[in-house]
Amino acid sequence: MKKGFTLVEALVLIIIMGLMVAMAVPLINNEQLRFSSVMNNLIMLVKDAKQNAITKGEWYGFMYETRNDSCIAYFFEDANRNRTYDAGETKVERYLRGVTFSTSISEPIIFFPDGTVSEALDLVVESQTYEGEIWVLLSGFINYEVRRKS
C-alpha cells in the first residue's frame, strides 16, 4: 500500500482551502468597508452643506451628536440665520452606527454663501479598529484622513 495523497485528493484539498480563504477575506475587510462608508457619508454631508450655501446664497449649518448607540450628523438651511435648526427649515441627516465622535461641538458650524465657515472644525471619528479625522478650515477648505489604530 502506497502512502501519500493522490493528485485528485490534493486538488480537492487546495480547492477547499481556497474557498475557506475566499470566505474569510470579506469578513476581515468588513469593518474597513463599514468605516469607509461612514467617513464618506460624513464628508458628503459637509461638502453638501458648503455647496448648498454657495449655490443658494444662504447660511447652512453642519452639526453632529451622539445618541445612545449611534451617531447622527446633519446639515440644515439656516434661513433665519440664528445658527440653530428650527422647524420648517430643510434638514438632511445620516445615522452612523458602529462609530463614536471623539470631539464634540455645542453649536453648528455655519457655511456662508462665500464658502467660508463660522469656525474651524476638527472632527475625529472612531471605530474599534479605525479612526478618521475631518478638517474644515475657516476658508472652507475640507480635508480628511483615515488610518488604522495602532
N, C-alpha and C positions, 0 to 999 in steps of 0.2 A: 504494500500500500504506500502510495506517494504522500509526502507531507507538503502542505502549502495550499495556495489558492489557485483556482483556475482563472483564466482570463475573464470569463463571464462573472465570476464572483467578485473579482477585483473591480470590474466596471460597475457592477451594482453598488458596491461599497462607495465608490467615488461619486456616483450619481446621488446616493442618499446623503453623503456628506455635503455635496454641493447644494442640495435642497435645504438642508439644515442651515447652512451659511446664508443662503438667499432669504430665508425667513427671519434670521437674526438681524441682518443689516437694517431693515426698516425699523425695527424696534430700537436699535441703537441711535438712529438719526431722528426718531420721532420727536424727542424733546427739542432738538435743534430746529426742526421744521416748525414746531409749535411756537417756539420763542421768536423765530424769524417772522412768523405771521403776526404776532403781537407787535413787534417792532415796526413792521410795515404798516399796520393799522394806525399806530401812533403817529408815525411820520406823515402818513397821508392826511390824518386829521389836522396836524399842524400846518402842513402845506395848503390844505383846502381852506383853512381859516385865513391864511395870508392871501391866497389867491382871490377869495371872495371879497376881502377887504379892498384889494386893489381894483378888481373888476367892477364891483358895485359901488365903490366910493363910500363905504360905511365902515364903522368900527365892528370888528369881530373879536370875540373873546375865546380863549382856549383855557380849559380847566380840567383837572384830573383829581380823583379822590379814591380812597379805598372804602369799600362797603362789604362788611362780612368777609367772605372768602374770595371776593373778586374785586377787580379794579375797574373803574369807569373813567373814560376820557371823553370829552365832548368839546365842540365849538358851537358858538351861537352868534347870531346877529344882534349886536347891542344897539338897537335902533334909537333908544332914548339916551344913549351914551352915559349911562350911570354905572358902568363897569360890573353889572350883575345881570344874570339871566332872569328875565321877567316873563310871566305867562303871556303867550301870544307872539313871542319872538321865536324866530326859526332856530331849531336846535338839532344837531346831528351828534349822536353818541355811540360809543362802542363799549361793550362789556369785554373785559380781558381776564380770562381765567388762568390760574397757574402761575401768576406773577405778582410781585409786590412793587410798590413805588418806594424807593428809599429816601426820596426827597418829597417835600410837600409844599404847597403854596396856599395862602389863605384867600387870595384874590385872583381872579383870572388874569392871564396875560392878554393884553389888548393889542390886536393888529390894527394899525391905522391905514387909511387909504393910500398912503405913500409906501406901504410895505414895511415900515418900521414898527417896533413894538414898544409897549409901555415900560417893560423891564426885561432884562435878560433872563433866560430860562436855562437851567441845568437839571434835566430830568433823568434820574437813574432808575432803571427797571431791572428787577432780578427774578430769576427762577432758581431752581435748585442747582443747576449746572452752569447757567449763562447769565451774563449781565450786559446791559446795554445802556448807552447814555445818549441823550438828545440835547443838543445845544441850540438855542436861538439867541443870536446876538442882538443888541439894540438896533443895529442896521437892518434886521430882519433876515440875516443870513442864517440858514438852517443846516446843521451838520449832525452826524450821528456815528456811533461806533458800537459794534457788538463784539464781545470777547467771551471766551470760556473762563470760568472761575478757576483760580489756581488752588 
